[in-house]
Amino acid sequence: MYDNDGTARHWIGGQWQGSAAVSESVNPANGETVGEYADGGRAEAAAAVAAARHAFDSTAWSTDRNLRRTALTEMVAAFEAHAEELAQVLSAENGKLLREARLEARFSAGALSYAIASMTTDTGAFAQTDRHTWFSSLREPLGVVAIIVPWNSPVALFLRSLGPALAAGNTVAVKMPGQTALTNALMARIISEVPSLPAGVVNMFTESGNTGAPHLVASPEVDAVSYTGSTAIGRLIVATGAATLKRMNMELGGKTPMILFEDADLDHALPLLTLGLTLGAGQFCMAGSRILVHRAIADQVRERLSAALESVVVGPGDDEGSQMGPLIDRDAVRRVDALVEEALEQGGKAVVRGGPVTEGPLAAGAFYRPSLIEISDLDAVLVQEEVFAPVATFEVFGDEAEAVHRANATEFGLSAAVFTRDGDRARRVGRAVRAGTVWTNSWFVLDEGFPEGGFKQSGIGRLRGPLSLAEFQENKTYVHVTLPEAV
């Protein structure tokens, strides 16, 4: 897991490997170095792909479902046993609150458990079409799957793709983010200690730059890419992967509209609006970054939500009094504040300005207080761009049709939430909003048994649920015709 000097390493082909380059992992809450890691690139990506291909071709992994079930069951137990250790390291590197990191670490292994269940109930089809002819259809693994993991929820989003990819019989080459290098190394150690997992089935390298991931996408030895990240990078991946017609599975950006009608239960909704903006410091694709409010309750919501956001306590993830942690780094703080300033220059009104923390003991970190900007122009930058921060728009609508129009006015379609006591309206609006997940009087409620993914520019394919295994499989039809002399 570590070199003699304490540098975290890659896990490739069943061995720990270093790199010529070494980088530092930094705690975004205070700017201090957490540790050092081998910083990979194209060479590590090529080695990971070669190891994965060799394991796919030379081991029983792709054909022995019982082996996969045993190894994945051992992997679930290992991740559950190390959940607290994972949470501690993740909070220190990523900056999220320790309770958020614990939630991620404790429940992420559920994706592996669901994949085991999906695999063991996965069957084909069979039919005799005439006296001499039998048809059967079976699903087979694709081969080598490249998984590209983001820094914001690396445990959850890694295992969400890893589970179905492995359960389907594939081997994997995984690019992990540099911002969570020590978390990556710990997950690699957990996987390395799974006794029934053949060497080379799972290969993980960490990269802060951008040479290894492009190699994964371009390599003819990679059969599929599972990527979680921005829509802009997703488009580049699709364009590059088109040369080899790779299978693509992607969860991309989002601008979740939180739609409050005049009959919404505000005592129930407002805490969810606050949490929707501050969970993970707003750095994830389902963050509630657009607050759409009916004109009849706009003043009340504006006043109450402003008070709630202004009272949010920002602080380090390991401080029990913190209600929101930092952004991932100070560059993110500068980028976000520039977007807010641009929105204000375009005519937006600061309901809650928030902004960087520049004084006191938190000034050394990447803290950004929540901001709420009232906007009517649907072309405004804060409406159209994913900010990835605790920054939301406040938009007022007059009727149901306008609410739906506003909700659908971006290129994104990952998720939405509708707050109303009218069940019929909730169903109408939920059907009309172009989003992969729509919550009624709730937000960010997920279940392994139901698909997760986006409409429009928010993704391709689905993870979680019964559709996830098929994302990493091919269908093959076998036709058996008896010879005349055998009749």
Protein Blocks (a to p, Z undefined) as FASTA:
>chain_A
ZZfkopacddeehiacddfbdcddddfknopafbdcddddfklmmmmmmmmmmmmmmmmk
lmmmklmmmmmmmmmmmmmmmmmmmmmmmmmmnopafklmmmmmmmmmmmmmmmmmmmmm
gccddddfbfkbccddddddfbiacddddfklmmlmmmmmmmmmmmnopacdddddfklm
mmmmmmmmmmmmmmklcghkaccdddfblmkmmmmmmpmkbcbdcddddfklmmmmmmmm
mmnopacdddddddddddddfkbcfklmmmmmmmmmmggnlpafkbcfbccddfklmmmm
mmmmmmmmmmpccddfklmkbcbdcdfblklmmmmmmmmmmmmmnopacfblgiadfedj
klmmccdcddddddfblkbmklmpcfkpabddddddfbfklmmmmmmmpfbdfbccdddf
blklmmmmmmmpccfbdcehiahiacfkbccddehjlbgcjeehjklmmmmcccdddddd
ddfklZZ
